[in-house]
Amino acid sequence: MTWQVSSGANLVIGIAYLAIAYIIVSGLIRTDQVSTNKLGLATGLIFITCGIHHGTHSIHMLLPSFGIEDSHGLALREAWHWPSVAWDVLGAGVALFYLSLRGSYASVLRGAQLFEDLKVRERQALEINDNIVQGLTVAKYALDQGKDDTSKRAVEDTLKKARTLITELLGEQGSELELAKPGELRRQRPATVSGDGT
C-alpha cells in the first residue's frame, strides 16, 4: 500500500508543479519578460524540473501494474517507506494549496506579476510625475504669482488625479486588487507635511 500512496502523491505533485510552471512561464511570455525577469524564469524552470521529477517517479511505479516491465519501478516500490510517503503527501497538499490561492490572488498569480515588474514600476513613476508632481508645480507657480483661483484649481485637479492613481494601485472595492482587510497596509513612519508644526 505504501508505494500506491507515494505514486498518487507524486503524480499530484508533478501535475500541480507543471501547472504552476505554466502559470509563471506563460505570464513571462505574455508580458515579454522572459529575457529580462531572470528570477521569474528560474522559478518557472525549477517548477518544471521538479514537476517532471515527481511525475516520472509516479509513472515508473505505475508501469508494472500495466504489464510493462520496469526494474526501476519495481525497485522504487520496494524502496519507499512511510516517512518519505508522508513527505510526498505533504508536498502534494502544499502544491494544491498554492494552486487554490489563484482565486484569492488572481492578479498576482497570473504569472509575471508574481515577481517585480520593472516596466510597471517605471509606468507608475511616470504617472506620478505627470499627474501629481507637475500638478503641484503648476499650483505652486500660480500661488507664487498670486493667482489663487488657478492655484486652487490645480490643487483640486491634482488631488483628484492622485486619488484615481492610488485607487488603481490599491484596487477598488470589489476588484481583485482590493485589500483583503482594513489595516493590511501600514506605513513605516507617519506622514509629515513641511510647515505643519511637526
N, C-alpha and C positions, 0 to 999 in steps of 0.2 A: 504493500500500500504506500510505502514511503516514496518510491520513485514516481508513482502516479500523481501524488500531490505536488512533488517537485516539478514534474513535467508540466502540469497545469499552471503552476505559479510562474515558471519560466516562460511559458507561452504568453501569459497575460503581460508579464514584464516586457517581453520582446515586442508585442504588438503596441503596447502603450508607449514605449520608448520611441518606436518608429513613428508613431502618431505625433509625439512631442517634437521629434526631429523635423517632421514635415511642417508643423506649425511654425517652428523657428526659421527653417531654411526658406520656406515659401514666402514668409514675411520679409526676409532679407532680399530675396529676388524681386519681390513686388515693389519694394522701396529702393531698389538699386543700391543696396548696401553690402553686397557680397564681398567686394574688394576693400571696402572702407571700414566695415564693422568686423574686425578680426575676432573679437571676443564672442560676438553672436555666432559667427561661422564656426569657431572652435567648439562652442557649446552644442550647436546642432550636430557637428561631426561626432562629438562624444556620445550623444544620444543615439546616433545611427550605429556606431560601432558596438555600443552596449546592447542595443536592441537586437542586432544580428547575433551577437554572442549568446544572449539568453535564449533567443529563438532557436538557434542551432542545438543548444543543449536539449531543448524540448523535442525537437524533431528527431535527434539521434535516439532518444529514449523511446519515442513512439514507433520508429521504423520496424523493430522486430515484431510488434503487435500486428503489423500488416503483412507479415511473412517475408520481410526484406531483411536479409542477413546483415547485421551491422554489429561488429565486435565492439566498436566504441560505445554504441548504445547500450549493449548488454553490460559492459564494464561500468558505464555511468549509473545504470540501475543498481548495480551492486555497491557502488562507491557512496551513494547518497545516504545520509543519516539524518536523524531528526533535528539536530541543531542547525545544520545547513538548510534543511527544508523550512525551518521556522524563519530563517533569514529570507528565503525566497518568497514565502507568503507575506512577510512584512514588506519586502521590496515591491511586490505586486500591489499591495494596499497603498503604498506611498505613490506609486505610479498612477493608480486610478484616482487617488485624492488630487494629485496635480492636475489631471485632465478634468476632474469635476469642477475645479476652480475657474475654468474657462467661462462659465456662466456668470460668475460674480465679477471677474476681472477681464471681461471680453476684450476691452480696448487694449489692455496691456498684453494679453496672451495671444494676440493676433499674430505675433511673430517678432518683428524687429523692434516693436515698442517695448519689448521685454528688456531691451538694452538701451543705453543712452544714444539718442539720435541727434547727432550734431547739426544736421540740417534743420530739424525742428527748433533747436535752441537758437540757431542763427536767425531763423524766421521770427521767433518770439522777440529776440533782442531788437530786430529791425522794427517790428510793430510797436514795441515800447518806445523806441526812439522817435518813429514817425508820428505816433498818436499821442504820446504823453510829453516827452521832452520838448518837442517842437511847440506843442500847445502851451506849455508852461513858459517857454521862451517868448512866444507872442504876448502872453498875458503880462509878463514882466516888462517887456519893452513898452507896451501900451500903458501900463501903470506908471513907468518912469516918465512918459510923455504927458501924463495927466489925462489920458483917455480912459476914464473909469468904466464907461459903458463897454468899450471894446475889450478892456481887461476882464470885466465881469463875464462877458460872453465867451471869451477864450477859456476862462477857468471852468465855466459850466460845461462847455463842449469837451474840454479835456477830461473832466470828471466822468462824463457820460462814456467817453471812449475807454477810460480806464476801467470802469465797471464792466463794460462789454468784454474787454480783454481778459479781465480776471474771471468772468463767468465762463469764457471759452476755455481758459486754462484749468479751472477747478471743476467745471461741469455744472449745468443747470439742474434744478431739482427734477428728478425722474430720468435723467440721462444716465448712460453707462459710465460717465466720468464723475458723476455726483459722489461727494464724500459720503462714506458709509454712515458716519455718526458725528454729532457735534463734538468739537474738541479734537478731531482727528489730526488737524494741522495746528501746531503750536509754534509760536515764534521763539527763537533762542534768546532774544532780548526785546524789551519793549520798544515800540516805535517812538521816536522823538522828532520834534519839529523845531528847527532853529528859531530862537526868539520866543519860544513858548514858556520860558522860565524854568525848564527842567535841565 
